[in-house]
Amino acid sequence: MTLPERELHGLLELLGEAHHAENRAMFRTAMLDVLPRIIPAAYTSYNEVSAVDGTPLVAMVAPEPSQRILQQWGRYGHQNPLVQRYLATRDGRAYRLSDVIEMNAFREREVYHEVFVPLGVEHQLAVTLPAPPRLLIGLVFADPDDFTDDQRRMLDLARPHLIQAHANAALRERLHDVLKAVEAGLDDVGEAIVVTDAHDRIAFSTQAGRAALALVDHGAKDRIPEELRNTPAPAHAVMPVDGGNPLVVRRLTPKGGATVFMFERGSRGAPLSLLASLGLSPREAEVLQSMMRGNSTATIAQQLKVTPKTVYKHSERIYGKLGVNDRIAAVSAAWAALDSGAADPSSNV
């Protein structure tokens, strides 16, 4: 069957709605909304059946039938010829009841009298989706009148898109579960981590990461603060915060469009032994360590009992030795050296 362009676009547009499902439950709900617009029928259903004995496990039907009919389906559903064919062949293509059994023979079965007759339907059209070996997943239409060849072919045309939408929903569900587990584990150890996407939107954050963002930018909700977005990677930045030690923000090199930011309190700085190994004098190492703690020139001067002018001169020599031009670049270089393992980070003297 070759669909007219207008009908083909309409089909793909409707199926596109299914691709927005964030999990399998949303996919099932979307199917009951989308499929009747493609193939009108008295009833549309999403079904999961045991591949061991054909027992119905999940039956979502629109419009919803009586509880008694659902119970009878659970009791006699294994007699459905379509269920039996799909279990025997694992051929997931679209089939009608009339394709797999002579209808007079079907009307002799209990499932017909206990389910089909109360529903007021005679015919079904179904297609299945890939499932684990012990499960059968089917999308089913039921109606008083038989379905046409064109409708069967339409469902076959839709099937690859339905398979992909179902796989996407399952993948998103697994990813959500993994991220929740990772977040819980990182929260347990107090790691402050924020992950942004290629558009600087926050895609993932631990509880400690959200708290750190609130300290840096009280208005931050969905995006990382601009001063962090503009920091080259890999790099470190020292962010002053009210009422406490500054935050050291470590921006890691982006991977696959995502960027990881790690926050930690800047009270420790880097060990003086490491800073001295960068070619700095003991006094220059002290000045750089204090810079890494987010202290101002005046504060550094007060701590070291020297004048701000002396601190400025030490800073200029530090920049020259590290091959940088300003305080931020010097701090980044020091943290990069610490990350490289150039000295024992525990030797903070």
Secondary structure, 3 states (H helix, E strand, C coil): CCCCHHHHHHHHHHHHHHCCCCCHHHHHHHHHHHHHHHCCCCEEEEEEEECCCCCEEEEEEECCCCHHHHHHHHHHHHHCHHHHHHHHHCCCCCEEHHHHCCHHHHCCCHHHHHHHHHHCCCEEEEEEECCCCCEEEEEEEEECCCCCHHHHHHHHHHHHHHHHHHHHHHHHHHHHHHHHHHHHHHHHCCCEEEEECCCCEEEEECHHHHHHHHHHCCCCCCECCHHHHCCCCCEEEEECCCCCCCEEEEECCCECCEEEEEEEECCCCCCHHHHHHCCCCHHHHHHHHHHHCCCCHHHHHHHHCCCHHHHHHHHHHHHHHHCCCCHHHHHHHHHHHHHCCCCCCCCCC
